[in-house]
Amino acid sequence: MVLQPYDRLYFAEETYLFLKSGRSAGKSKAGAQFIVSKFFEEDGDIFAGRAYGSDVQQSIMQEILTVTEELGLINSVETRTRPLKIINKRNGNRIHFMGIGGSDIHRTKGFVPNKKLSLIAFDELQQVETQSHLEEAKATLLRHLKEDGKVLYMFNPDRRASHWLNEHYRLKKHDDNYLCLSTTYKDIAGILNIHTLREIEVERETNPSEYRYRYLGETEGLFGAVYASFNRDLHLVSKDIAKLLVKKIGYAYLIVGADPASTRDCTALVPLILLRNGQMIAVDYFYHNPQKNGVITNDRITPLIEQWINYVMDDWGIRRNHRVDFIFDTGAHSRDLMDTLNYRLPTNFSFQTYNYKKIVEMADVVKSTFSRNVLFISDSGGYYNYVTQRFVRGDNPLVQQLEQVVWNERGDGFDNNVPNDMTDALTYGTVAYFKNKDNMYYPEPKQFYKPLDKDDLDA
């Protein structure tokens, strides 16, 4: 059964069919149904692409095979892997799968189908890096498209309003050769199960910004504060309250996000205590500003970091032999400090780099942790400077940066004029755990989606 408004695909006179949606809107299923109908009801091959060929088999190809099986037609097809394709044994049609993204912008140039194409389909088009990748692929594929052939674009909008595909979609809404459909979960709410609807409702109540983006497909300019969901009245708690929290709920794990200095940048290490209920709290951090206190080598700073981490573990009641994971930036200066610390610290300390550096997505994760009240900052009234061996009272660089870091004019990175060493360190540790979205729902949302309350802790 094809659901409205996706039934419009089958009667469209326009050549280009543009599907934009939030999550859980049924777009992928509807696209697969349309592809299968063309595969069996018309004569012609089909091209199905994504940004990366490695993602094709477990996504759009699997969706197509699932629909084929639901229609009782699975015995009428066979699959090949080199190159990746599905062959229709009834009429000889083939679906060719290929990636169009990556460094080789001309990767489709030599593509030749067995038959003229009845359909060209692109799934998750927002993952393609540039419009040039799409245009190069189209230049090849359109030469093989039948007179009455169709081109199907499917995408979930990138949060940045400035993303090339969001702008492309806005322009094509005024093009008579394009059918542009924008859908949300509300269009198919009648067939969504209670668990999905409950999760969406929790998102709507606890994280309105993420709800609007994830489920309604709304975009943002992103030229303001990066961590706008951070509220010091809600997320900055005294060290006494934080210790009560650890004592009552229980300690589970320690992660340290690390952003070492190169020359002018600061060295920042933020320890994050993961509690047994899934909440996380950032505690006494290490911070060295070379512009204020001078540049020091890794050999000199390593024993200071060793002194600091031992203090953190003792002060917060963490056994010295407990595993601690350091998550570093990927730069060469990080590798040098990692190697030095790895040599100096005991074997229960683990060191790794965070390689999946997509700035906007990483910032989204941190914003969501604050929106859901699963991440808090312990306030000690200042921080201890291990280089000068003095306590800096009334200064909190982490909180200051959470409130001050802003996007650049393109919306794809941070403004270089605003320091972000502390927030970067916080991000590496936070994202290492919360990049798995399920961890934000652990164990039950209602148990910790409210701000901390001292009366609750004393109860």
Residue, then its C-alpha position, 0 to 999 in steps of 0.5 A: m500500500v502506498l501512503q499519501p502524499y507519496d502516491r503523487l509520485y506515480f502520477a507526476e508529470e514532472t521529470y524530477l521528484f524531490l522528497k524532503s522529510g524529517r525522520s520516521a516519515g516513511k520516505s525511504k519506504a515510499g522511495a523503495q516502493f516507487i523504484v520496485s514499481k518501475f523495476f517490474e512494470e516498465d522496461g528499462d534499467i534503474f540507477a540508485g546512488r548514495a554518497y558512498g558505495s559502502d553504504v548502499q548495500q545496507s540501505i537503499m538496496q536492502e529497502i528495495l529487496t524488503v519491498t520486493e519480498e513483501l510483494g511476493l516477488i523475491n524469487s523473481v530477482e537475483t543479486r550481484t555484488r561485483p558490481l553491485k546490482i539487482i537483476n529482474k529475471r522476468n524482464g531483464n531490467r537491472i538496478h545499478f548501485m553506485g556511490i557518487g561522493g568522495s574525492d573522485i568527482h567523476r566516478t560515474k563517468g564510465f557508467v553504461p547501463n544495459k538498457k536505457l534508464s527508466l529511473i535515476a534515484f539518489d538516497e540520503l542526498q544530503q550526505v553528498e559533499t557538494q552540488s558539483h558531485l551531483e551535477e557530474a553524476k547527472a551529466t553522465l546519467l541523463r544521457h541514458l535516461k528514457e524520454d519519459g524517465k524520472v529522477l528521484y531525489m530523497f533527503n533529510p535536510d542538514r540542520r544548516a540552512s546554508h547547506w547546498l542541498n537545502e538551498h537547492y531544494r528551496l530554488k527547485k520549489h519554483d521550477d515547473n519541472y520539479l515535484c517537491l514533496s516535504t513530509t513529516y511523521k505526522d503524515i503517516a502517524g496512523i501507522l507508526n507504532i506506540h514506541t516510535l510515537r512516544e520517543i518523538e513526543v519525549e523529544r518534542e517535550t524535552n528538546p524542542s530544537e532537536y524535535r523540529y530538526r529531526y522530525l519536522g525537517e526544519t533548518e537553522g541559520l546556525f550563525g549564533a551561539v553554538y551551545a545555546s541549550f546550555n543554561r548555567d542556572l540548570h547545568l552548572v551545579s556546585k561541587d557539593i551537589a555534584k558529589l551528592l549526585v555521584k554518591k546517590i546514583g553511583y559512579a560507572y565510568l570515567i572519560v577524559g576529553a583532551d585538546p592539547a596545545s600546539t603553540r598559542d592554543c591552550t591545553a584543556l582536559v575535561p574529566l567526565i564522570l558517567l553515572r549509573n543512570g546515564q547522566m554525565i558530569a564534568v568535574d575538575y578540569f586541567y587548563h593551561n593557557p600558554q599566552k598567560n603562563g608560558v609555553i611548556t613542553n609535553d615532557r614538562i606538562t605530563p607530570l602536571i597532568e599526572q598530578w591532576i588526574n590522580y587528584v581527580m580520582d582521589d577527590w571523587g572517590i575513583r579507584r586508582n586502578h579503575r579504567v580511564d579513557f582519554i579521548f584526544d583530538t586527531g592533530a600531531h600535537s595530540r599524538d605527541l602528548m598521547d604517546t608521552l602520557n601512555y608511557r608515563l601513566p599506568t596500564n589502566f589508562s587507555f588513549q584514543t583519538y576521535n576521528y569522526k570529526k564533523i563539527v556541526e554533528m558533534a556540536d548537535v550531540v553536546k547541545s542535545t545532552f544539555s537539552r535533555n539534562v543529561l550533562f552537567i558541569s561541576d562548579s568549584g568556584g574556579y579552577y586549579n592552575y597546575v602550572t602556577q600551582r595556584f587556585v584561580r578563584g572566580d574563573n571558569p573557562l569551560v562555562q565562559q566558552l560554552e556561552q561565548v563560542v559562535w558559528n562562523e559566517r558559513g555555519d560550518g565551523f566555529d568563529n576563530n576569534v573566540p577560544n574553544d579549547m575547553t569546549d572542544a575537550l568537553t565535546y570529544g569526551t561527551v560525543a565519544y559516549f553520546k554519539n550513540k543516540d540510545n545512550m541519551y535515553y538510558p535507562e528511562p527518560k522521565q528519570f533524568y530529563k529534569p534539572l537537578d534538585k538538591d531536595d531530591l538528592d537529600a531525600 
